[in-house]
Amino acid sequence: MSAPRIHIIAFDLPFPPDYGGATDIFHKIRSLHDLGVEITLHVFLYKGKMPAPALEALTHKTFYYYRRTWVNPFWGTTPFVVNTRNSKALLANLLKDNDPILFEGLHTTAYLQHPEIQQRITVVRAHNVEHNYYRALGFAERRWIKQKFFFLEAQRLQQFEPILNKATAIAGISPMETAYLQSTYGHTHYIPAFHSNNDVASLTGKGEYVLYHGNLSIPENDNAAIYLASKVFPLLSQSCIIAGSNPSQMLQKAVTKYAHIQIKANLTADEIFTLVRNAHVNALVTFQSTGIKLKLLNALYRGRHVVANTPMVEETGLENLCQVSDEPKLMADQIKNCFLTPFTEKDIEHRTKTLGATFNNKINAGKLLQLLHP
């Protein structure tokens, strides 16, 4: 029996898997490869990224296309994220066979309604409800020109979104997105986020510090770090670490007021994971309840106690694995209580059971393959 074959169109190079979208795509490819799927991968390159042999080793063929980022982002009614990923070479490569196609994100759906593509099985992986995500980016952005772009892009994405009616199926990344897409378009299935973890690797006992980690060059994460540094961490006596790339001057200024709070900037992924594992508490805050935060999964698989706010855990199915609070003083009190409580083997067993029931990469790759090869 021949191996099942599929196309995957990635909106960005998913190697190294150093942020949420790339992590989901890379570990999806890895998991499908482990099931014996023959993958033809199509990747849009930008921001100086180069072809990745480690990625090519997991695929039958890999094609690269340069994203047309010179397009005026304020021009036209098609979303900029779609309009810059409509390569004619991509269409020609897709039309060389009749294999099913997985579109990673609304970003890659420029050819979803092409007449010949419509004869194929097509699945769109919804990484977010994109217009909600871009609108939230707009509210988080401090630079007025980028804020204007995000609000315009949110409007265009909302108008463009009904193209999802053209897909054979939609694969939602979280229960919240899945519920919205199912009620709006139907034919939506919950396929949880793919991730780098195979087993819960949390340490027992106690750590010495509280950690927040995230890509601080993203305004949403920078705002979360500023919130913790100015409203929550000052209420603690324990050492507090904020780890991530490119912290803003505003964040650095907020941290300099307190001797027990420090920033560790521009660390490697391994260094971040070491910090996550050795912390006693991973404090995770977001003000944008879209998708699922891979940092939450990593903290639960690798760290000890997790204290989070509601938007971080809402409708993820992971609420009972975290202490949840939306008030600075209550969050600080929860963190203090965690320092009185060693992390135990029983806690690890509970996590293993809860996470394994939903976030098993092999099982979820099988569910996705059933959509592509029904």
N, C-alpha and C positions, 0 to 999 in steps of 0.2 A: 504494500500500500504506500503510495507516494505521500511525502510530507505536505501538510497544508501550507499554502502560500498566501501571503498578504502584502499589501503596501502599507507603509506608515509614513505620513507626512508630518515632520516635526517643525514647529514654528521657530526653533532655535537649536543650536548644537547642544545635545543633551549630555555631553561629556567635556570636562568633568561634571558630575551631577551636583552642582554647588548651590542650587536654589530649588525651591519647591517644584516648579514646572519641569525643570531638567531632571530632577530626582524621579518624579513620577514616570517620565518618558523613558529614561535610561533603565530603570529597574523593571519596567514593563517589557522593554525589548529583551532584557536579560532573562526574564521569567518565561516569555514566549519562546525564546531560543532554547531554553532548558526543556520545553515541551516538544521540541523538534520542529517548530514552525520555521518555514523558510521566508525570511523577511527581506523585502526590497524597501530600503529606507531612503527617504528624501529629506534633506536637511537644508534649511535656510541659514546661511552664514552672515554675520554682521558683527560689529564691534571688534574687528580685527581677529576674529576667531578663525582657526585653521582646521583642516580635516583631521579626524581622530582615528588612528589605526585601532585603538582599543575598542572603539565602537564598531568599526568595520568587521572586526573579528566575530561579532555576534550576528552579522547579517549575511545574506546571500549576495546582495549588491547594495552599495550606498552611492547615492548621487547627491552632489552639493550644488546649491544655487546661491548666488549673491542677492541678498535682499536689497530692493531698490530704495534705499533710505534717502535718496536725494529728492524724492517726491515732496511737494509742499504739503505739510501736515494739516494745513487749514483749508486745502482745496478739495472740492468734490463732496459727494454724498456717500460714497463708499468709505467705510472705516479705514483709516490710515493703516492699521495693523493688517488689514486684508489686502488693500490696494498695493502694498509693498511686497506682497508674496504671491504674485500672479504670473510666474515665469512660464513662457511658452514651452521651454525645454521640459519643465515639470509635466505639463499636459501631454507632450509627446511621449514621455517615458511612461506615464500612466496608461496611455492608450496602446502600449505594446502587447498587453495581455488583458485578460478579463478577471484578474484576481481581485478579491475584496479589498477595500481601502479604509484605513483608519485615519481620520483627519484629527490631528492633535490641536484642539481648540478651534474656536470660531475663526481665529486668525488665518487658518490654512484652507478655508472653504471657498476660495475664489472660483474653483471649478466644480463645486458640488452639484450645481444645477446644469452642467454641460450635458447635452443630450446623450452622448455616449457614456458618460459617467453614470447617468441616471439608470442605465441598464445593468449596473453592477450593484453588489452589496456594499453599502457605505455606512460607516459608523463614525459619529462625531464624539470625541472625548471632550466633555464640557469641564474645563478646569475651573471655571467660575461662571456665575451669571455675569457676563462681561460688562454689561452697562452698569450694573451695581458696583462692580469692582472699579471701573474707571471713574465713576462718580465719586466713590470714596477716595480714590487717589487725588482727585481734584480738591476735595475738602482738606486732605492732609498736606497738600503742596503749599509751600510758602512763596514761590516765585509766580508772579501773576501770569506770565506768558504760558508757563507750563500748566497752571491751573486752568487757563482758558482752553488750552488744547484738551485736557482731560475731560472737561465738561462737554466740549464739542464732540469728542470721540465717544463719550457715553451716549449722547443723543444719536449719533450715527450707528452705533452698535445695537441700540434698542430697535432702530428702524430696520437694521439688516438681519436681526436675529431670526425672523420667520423663515429664513433659508433652511433652518433646522427641519422644517416640514419635509424637505427633499431627501433627508437621510433615511436609510432603512431603520436605523436605531440610534439612540443617543445614550452615551455612557456617562452618568453623573458621578462626580468625585466625592460628594458628601450627601447625606440625607437631605439637607436643606435645599441644595441645588437640584437634586433629583426630584423632590416634591414639586418645586416650581416648574421645572421643565416638563414633568409628567402632566401636570394640570394644564399647562399651556399648549403643549405639542403632542402629548402622548408618546408612545413607543420609547420610553426612557427607562433605563435600568441602572441600578446602583452598583458601580464597580469601584470599591474603595481605592484610595491612593496607594500606589506602589512605592516601596521605600527600601532602605538599605539594610534593614534589620531582619535577621532570621530568628533569633531568640532573645528573650529578655536578658540583658547583661548587666542589670543594676547590681551595685555593691550593697551588701548589708552593712549595718552599723551606722556610724555618724560621719558627716563631712564637716568642714570648717567654715563654709561660706554659702552665700546665696548667689545665684547666677541668673542673669538675663542674657540671652544670645540672639543675634539676628543680623541680617545685612543692614547696617546702619546707614548706608547710602540711600536706602528706600525710605521716604518720608514717614510711612506708616510705622516702621520699626524704630526710626529715630524718635518719633513722637511718643511711642510706648516707653522707650528708654528714658526720655526726659520726664515722663510721668512718674516712673519708678524712682528716678534719681532725685526728684524734687518733692514727691508726696509720700512715698512708701518707705524707701530705704533710709531717709533721715530719722524715721521712728524706730530704727533697729540699732542694736549695738554690735551685731555680728558683721563680719567682713562681707561686703557686697561687691560683686564683679559684673561689669557690663562688657560683653565681648562681641566684636563685630567689625566689619570693614567700614572705613571712612566715616567716623563719627563727626557730627556737625559741631561747629563752634558753640552753638547754643547748648548742646549736650555737654561738651567739655567744660563750659563755664558752670553749668549746674553741678557737675561732679566736684569741681575744685573747692567747693564750700565745705566738703565733708572728708575728713581724714580716712574714714572707714569705707568709702566708695572709690573704686578705681575702674578705669577703662583699659581693656586689653584689645588693642586695635590690630586689624589685618593679620589675624592668625590663620594657620592652615586648618583644613577640615579636621585633621587628626587632633590638632591642639584644641579645637573647639569641643570635639567629642570627649577628650580627656577632662576638660573642665566640666562638661555636662555630667560625666560619670562620677567625678569626685565631689561635686557639690552636695550639700545636704538638702538644699531646696532649689529647684528650678522655678523661678518666678516668671510667668509668661502672661503678657498683656497684649491685647490688640483692640483696636477700635473699629475693626473692619471685619464683620462676620461673613466673609465670603470664602468659598472653598474649604479646605482643611489645612491647617498649619502643620507642615512637616516638622517644624521645630517641636511641636507638641508630641508627635509620635516618637521623635528621637529622644526627647526627655523621658517619656514613659518607658521606652525600651532600654535606655542606657542609664538614666538617672535614678535618684531616690525620690523624695517627696516632690510633688508638683503643686504649686499654688497658682491659680489662673483666674482671669476674669471671665464673665459670662460669654462675651463674643468669641473668646478663644475656644471654648468647649461646647457651645450651644449646638445641639442636635448632631453631635459627633458620635454619640454612644459611649463617650469616654468620661462623662461627667463624674461618674462614681469612682474614678481613679484619681481625682484631683480634689483639692480644697478650692472652693470657688467663692470669690468675693468681688464686689464692684466698688467698695469703699476703701480708701487708703488705710484708715486705722484698722478696720477689720482684716484687711489683707496682711498688714504688719502683725497683727495679733495671731493670725493663722500661721505665719512664718515662724514666729516665736514659739508657738506650740509645737510645731514640727521639730524644732531644735531640742525639745524635751523628749522626742520619740525616735529611737533608733529604727532604721529600716530593716525589716526582718525577712526571713525565708518565706513566711506566710504571705507577706506583701508581694513578693516576687511570684509566688504561685497564683495569687489572685490576678495579677497583671497578665501572666502568661495565659491564663484561661480566657480572660476578657479580650485581650488583643488578638489571640490566636483564632477566636471565633469570627473575627471580622477582617483582620488585616493580614491574612495569609497570602503571600504573593502567588504561590503556585495555584491555590484554589481560585484566586481572582483572575489569574491569567487564563485558566480554563473557562471561567464564565465569559470572559471577553472573547475568547476563541469561538465559543458557541454562538455569539452574536455575529461574528464574521464568517463562520462556516456552520450555519444552522443545519 
